[in-house]
Amino acid sequence: MRKRIALTLALTGLFAFATGCKKQIDTAQFKAAINKSFDGRHECLWPEPIKLPVQADPSKDDRVRDYDALTDAGLFIREQVEKKGPPVGSNHVNKYNLSDKGHSAWTPDPSRPAYGNFCFGHFNVTAIEKATPTDSSNPTEYTVKYRYEVEGIPEWARTPESMRAFRKVAADTSIQSATAAVVKGTDGAWTVVAHEPANDRSQ
């Protein structure tokens, strides 16, 4: 009986020792890998570049809200022009083009003249919330849940009009969560192979 108790205690101690000695992953490596994957990536107002100048009918075009917000922020100049073609709805439309301030914030599309976008800021991981290995016996791939922020948001993007018109801009002013798949290469370095935002970042 004593031998059985002693054996049980020994096995329990061995299990506890093995558990205590289990190597913990350094989450700082994940943070560095995710931040590296964000290199050169900026937030932009529209999913695709737009062409300027642009016209929009205030009586029926939903884009007017966005363009007016950028006008109020000082990036666009708005003028009313006579509509060409058959009179449908209003006889006049709004024409929007870049202001001097807008030119300095505009990111032109190098492949298409007159096209561009308003891009700003950069992404920065603030914390690793959880890291789960795909295979615990061979932990070379992890699903990592992290928190991030967008740094360097310009003042024009922080105006109430801009944040109402562009939901993603409003979201950028707060800490957000997302998930990434991180894989360990043969050289021992961790690389992000996929991002999965936790929030809908569409307009």
C-alpha positions, 0 to 999 in steps of 0.5 A: 500500500505504501509503495502504491502511494509512493508511486502515485506521488512520484508520478504526480510530481513528475507530471507537475514537473513536466507541465511546469517545464513546458516551454511557453511561446514568446508572444513578442515574436508574434507581435513583431511578425504581425507589425512587419506584415503591416509595413507599407500598409495604410488606411484609405477612405475608399477600397479603390482609387477614385477619379477627380474631378467628380460630379454627383447629383445631390438629389439622388447620389449617396456619394454626396454625403462623403464628398460634402464631408471632405469639403467641410474638412477642407480637402475638396472644393465644391461648385454647382454646375449645370447637368449635361444630358436630359433633365432627370431630377435636379438640373444642377449637380455638384462638382468636386475637386481637390483643394490646396489642402486636399492636394497635400493629402491625396495619394495619386494612383501611379498607373492611372492619371487623375485617380487616387485616394486619401490614405493615412496612418499605419497599423500598430499591434498593441497586445497579443490576447491569445495564441493557439497552436494548430498542432500542439505536438508540432507548434509551428503554426498559430492562430493569434488574436491581437489588438491593434490601433491606427497611428497617425490619423490626420485632423481632417479624418477626425472631424465629426463629418468625416467620421459620420460619412466614413465608418472605417475612420470612426473605427480607426480612432479606437483599439480594435481586435483581429486574428492572424495565422502565423507560421514558423519558417525553416529559418526559425522566423515567424511569418503572417500568412493570413489576416482576419479582421474581427470587425467589418472595416467597410464603409 
